[in-house]
Amino acid sequence: MTQIVPSRHHDIADDLRRQITTGHIKPGERLPSEVGLAGQYKVSTATLRSALAVLQGEGLVEKIHGKGNFVRHRLRKIMYVGGWGTLDPWTAAETALRVTDRATAIEAHGHLAALLRVPNGSPLTEFLSISYQGKSPHSLARIYVPRDLEATGALGDGPSYVRTKESFAVLSPLSSEVRETVSARLPTPDEASTLRINPTLAVLAITRVAADTAGRVVEAALLVFPGDRVDAVFTTHHVIDERQTQG
C-alpha cells in the first residue's frame, strides 16, 4: 500500500481506487484491516471507514461481515425482459449467472395480501431467488404463490437448489396478464445486506403481479436489482384490427 498522509477521506479513496484500477490490488483480494489501514494512512478509523464507504458505493469494494473488506470482481450488467420477467439469456450467460432458490411456507398479511387480493392469513409459498456472478450476489427476487395454486414441481424437488437464469420469470402456467410497476429507490437494510451493496446505492425495484383469465392473481413478485447491474426492457405489441386495414 502507498504511504500517504491525506487530509480527507476522499484522498484515501482516491489512492485505493488508483491501486485497484491499476491492478496493484487485484479483484478478490482482501484489504488490510480497517485498524491497519487507518494506521497506515494516519487517520482515525471513522475517517478510514468513510473512505471505504465511497469505494463500496462505487462497487469497487465489498464488506463481508466477519471477514473484512474485499476488492469486488466487476459485476456485468444483465437485461431484465419485461412482460414475463425472464433474465435475457445472452447477458445472463455472459455474466455466468447462477440462481439459488429457497421455498418457505408463509401467510399473507398487509401489502402482500393486498397484492395477491387474498384475506390476511391466507397460506402462501415464498420463493426467495438470489442470482450470483461468481460468489457475489447480483440481484434478488421474492415470488409469492397462493398455496392452492402452487404448480407442483415448478421450482424443483428440494427446499434449496440451483436453477438457471430463467428463474426470475413468471412461475404460474395459469398467467394470462402481467402487470409490472417499476421504481428507483434506496435499498432496505435487508436488501443492502443480502446484495452486499452500499445502502446509498439506488436499486431498480419491480413489483410484478400475474393474473389468470378470470382476473384472479396467481402470483406476485418483488424483484430488486442494484441500479448499476441491470437494464430493463419492455416491448409493447399493438393489435391491428384487420377490419380497419381492409377499408
N, C-alpha and C positions, 0 to 999 in steps of 0.2 A: 504494500500500500504506500502511496506517496505521502511524505511527511509535509503537511502544510498547516498553517495556523489561520483558518478562515475567520472572518468577522461575523458571519451569519450562517444559518443552516443551509441557505441556498448555495454557499460556496462549497460546503461538504457534498451536497447533492450533485453539483457540477463536477466535482472531482471524481466521485464514484461513478457517475454517468459516463464520464470520459473513459474510465477504466473498463467499464462494461462494454461500451460500444466499440472500443478498440480491441477487445478480446483479451485484455490483461486479466480481467476476471471473467471466467467463462460461464455459459449457461449451466445451471445445476450446481454451481459451486456455492458452498456455504460461506457467508461473510463472517469475519471475526465477531465475537460477542459485542453487544452494544456497549458494555463497560470498556472492553478493549478498544473499540473504535473511538469512544469518547476520549479515552486517554491518549490515543494516537493523535487525534485532532485537537486535543487540549481544550475541550468544551464539556459542558455538562451533559449528562445522559438525556435530559429533556431536549436540549438542542440537537443532539445526535438523532433522537427519535423523530424529531420534526424533519430532519433531512431524509431519513429513511421513508417517512410518510410521503414525501414528494415523489420518491422513486417508486413506491408502492402504487401511488395514484397514476403514475405513467405506465405501470405494468412491467417495469424493469426488475422489481424486487418483490418477492412474496414472503410473508412471515408465517411460518408454520409453528403452531403452538407447541411448546415443549422442545422444539428442535432448533429454532433460530431463523435468521434471515437468509434467503437463498436468491441467487440470480435466476430470474424466471426465463424458461425457454419461451421464445416469442410465439404467442398463440396466433394462428392464422384465422382470418375471417371465414365464416360459413354463410350460406344463404338459407334463410327460412322461407319456404314457399307457402304463401297463404292459401286458404281455402280448405285444404285437408291437413295442413300442418306438417308436411314432410320436411326433413332437412335435405337440401339439394345433394344428391349422391356424389356429384363431381367435387364440390367444395368440401363435403364431409370426408370423402376419400382422400383428398389432398392433405387434410389435417390428420389422417389416420385416426379418425374419431371413433370412439367406442362408447357405449352407453350401458350403465348398470341400472337395474331396477329393483325396487323393493315394494311388495304389496302388503298393505295393512288394512285391517277392518276398523272402520271408524263410524261415527254418527254425524249426521248433518246438523249444523247449527248456524245461526246468524247469516252472514253473507253467503256462505256456501249453500245453505238451504234455499236462499233466495235465488241463487244462480240456477240451481237444479229444479227449482219450483216444487220442492217437497217439504213436508212438515218437519219441524225440528225433531231430532231424534231418529230420523229415517236412517236405516243401515246403508252404508256405502263401502266401497273398496277404494282406497287411495293408492295410486301407483306413483311412487317417487322415482323419477328418472334423472340421472346426472350423467352428462356427457363429459368425456375426458379426452384431452390431447396429451398423450403420454401419461404422466402422473398428475397433471394439472387439471383441475375442474374447468370446464369450458362453458357450460350452460346447464340449466335445470328446468324440470317440468314436474308439476303435480297434477295428475289426471284423476278425476273422481267419477266413478260409475255407480249408479244405483245397484245394490246387491242383486235385486231380482232381474236386472238386465245384463249383468256381467256375462260376457261371452266366455264360455268355458275354454280354457287353454289359450286365450287371446294373448297372454303375455308369457307363456311358458309353463313349466311344471313345478317351479320352486319359488320360495319367498324372496330369493336373491339370486340373480344370474345376470349374464351379459347378453345384450341384444345389439342389433345393428342400428345405423343412423336413422332408420325409418321409425324408431320408437317414439318420436315426438308426435307422430301422426295421430289422427282420429282413430280410436280403437274400435268403436262400435260399428258393425256392419249394417246397423239399422239407420245410420245417419243419412238424411237427405238434405239437410240445411245446416250450414255452419256460419256462425256469426263471430267475428273477431274484433275486439276492442284493443287498440294499441296505444300505449302511453310511454313517455320517457319520465323516469323518476329516479330518486336515490334508492339504493337497496335497503331492505330491512336489515337489522343486525344479524338475523339468521341467514339471510341470503348472502350478505357480505362474508360471513364466516364460512358458509358452505362453498362459495365460489372463490374464497381466498382473495377478495378484492378490497380495495380501499373503500370505506363507506361513503366517500365523497365522489366516487366514480358513478356516473349515471348508467342505469340499465334500461334496456328495452323490455317492457312488460307487456305480454299479450294475454288477454283473457279470452278464451275460446269456448263457445257454447255450441254443442251439436244437438239437433232435434230430429225426430223421425217424421214421417209423412203426416202423422196425426198431430204434430206440434209438441209432443212430449220430449222433454230434454233427456237425452240418453247419456250425456257426459258433459263435464265441464273441466277445462284445463287452465292452469295458471302457469305460464311459461316465462322464464326470466333469462335474458341474455345480456351480459356486460356490453355496453354500447360500442366498445371498440372491437367486438368479435363477431358481429353479425350484420348482414344486410337483409331486410325483409322485402319480399316481392309479392305483390298482389295483382292478379290479372282478372280483368272483367270481360266476360263474353256476352255480347249483345245478341239477343234473339231477333232474327229478322222475320217479319210477318210476310210469308210468301204471297198472300193475297194482295198486299200493298205493292210488291215488286212486279206483279203481273199486270198492274194498271187496269 
